Amino acid sequence: MTVRSPIYERMAALGGQMAEYSGVETAASYGDPDAEYRALVGSCGAFDLGWRGKILFTGEDRVRWLNGMTTNNVRDLEQDHGNYNFLLNAQGRIQGDLYVYNRGEYLLGDTERWQLEKLIPLLDRFIIMDDVEISDGSDKLVSIGVQGPGATGLLKQVGIQPPCADPMVVCDLDWNGVGISVTRMASDVAVTYEVWLSAEKAATFWDALLAAGADPVGTLALEKFRVTVGVPKYGKDIRDKDLPQETAQEHALNFTKGCYLGQEIVERIHSRGLVHRRFSGFFLDAAAPPGTKLVSGEKAMGEITSVERVATETGEKILALGYVRREAAPGTLLHAGDISATIAELPFRNI
């Protein structure tokens, strides 16, 4: 069942066009997705992350157990540090993705809220004799995003000076008597903060960000940005038929951590250095729906999984994400009927 974001009423009052995104009703746009996209890349945008879910892992065996379920090194995370992970099946196929943070007395999993219905039962099934408890904390702990060149300055303006400079580090702070946690996402193309706080205080914090000058941003603009920087979305660009190395998300993999579910397949691919296809970007000369197959002559070469029109300094571009055969180099021209697709490196640059 789709739920409403804790700041649904605030977004609707601003003229937000409300729609479902990743299992939550939130603002798709405030009337001009292109302007909202420009705020994300050129000034400062604030956006609802109520569509992110939180999983709490407690119990004495939580670290050892979760390290055996994920593709990254959870065991050696320092307190208040996090990393990005895949969850695989025994055949090495991706069943979901999540960020994992070591919060001292518990581990915090952060993923899209729609995935919780699948991931929590899947994980719970592998708890045998382990002292591990899994619970859904999404209704208690919510997130709001702040992004853009002006993001750090705007947070300072509202009274937040996060002492953590490194990405994927969580800082616990007091904001006007409210306990909040701030983290910065790992990216070399944008400054993006997430602020975690109780659902009851989310609207007050949202109001403060807008009062300080942040532009409200909806999910249509977030999707434009996601495609521009080449971040795959599970359920859309990453499916349960895909293998980790095909997705080009090397930061989700650790090859020295020890055994985990699906490791044998990942290690076999790693040792042979061979995948038949890879995640890629494409410049299109006309819009094509996700699922469109790409060919060179009569040879199947790839497929499109996400498409966005993005307004750039040189005019509107049609950008796409998807998969292409590994031998196809950037700059190669492919076709889907009358539509041309030029393979591009990710993230898209100089657009």
Buried (B, 14 or more C-beta within 10 A) or exposed (E): EEBBBBBBEBBBEBEBBBBBBBBBBBBBBBEBBBBBBBBBBEBBBBBBBBBBBBBBBBBEBBBBBBBBBBBBBBBBBEEBBBBBBBBBEEEBBBBBBBBBBBBEEBBBBBBBBBBBEBBBEBBEEEBEEBEBBBEBBBEEBBBBBBBBEBBBEBBEBBEBEBEBEEBBBBBEBEBEEBEBBBBBBBEEBBBBBBBBBBBEBBBBBBEBBEEBBBBBBBBBBBBBBBBBBBBBBBBBBBEBEBBBBBBBBEEBBBEEBEEBBBBEBBBEBBEEEEBEBBBBBBBBEEEBEBEBBBBBEEEEBBBBBBBBBBBBEEEEBBBBBBBBBEEBEEEBEBBBEEBBBBBBEBBBEEB
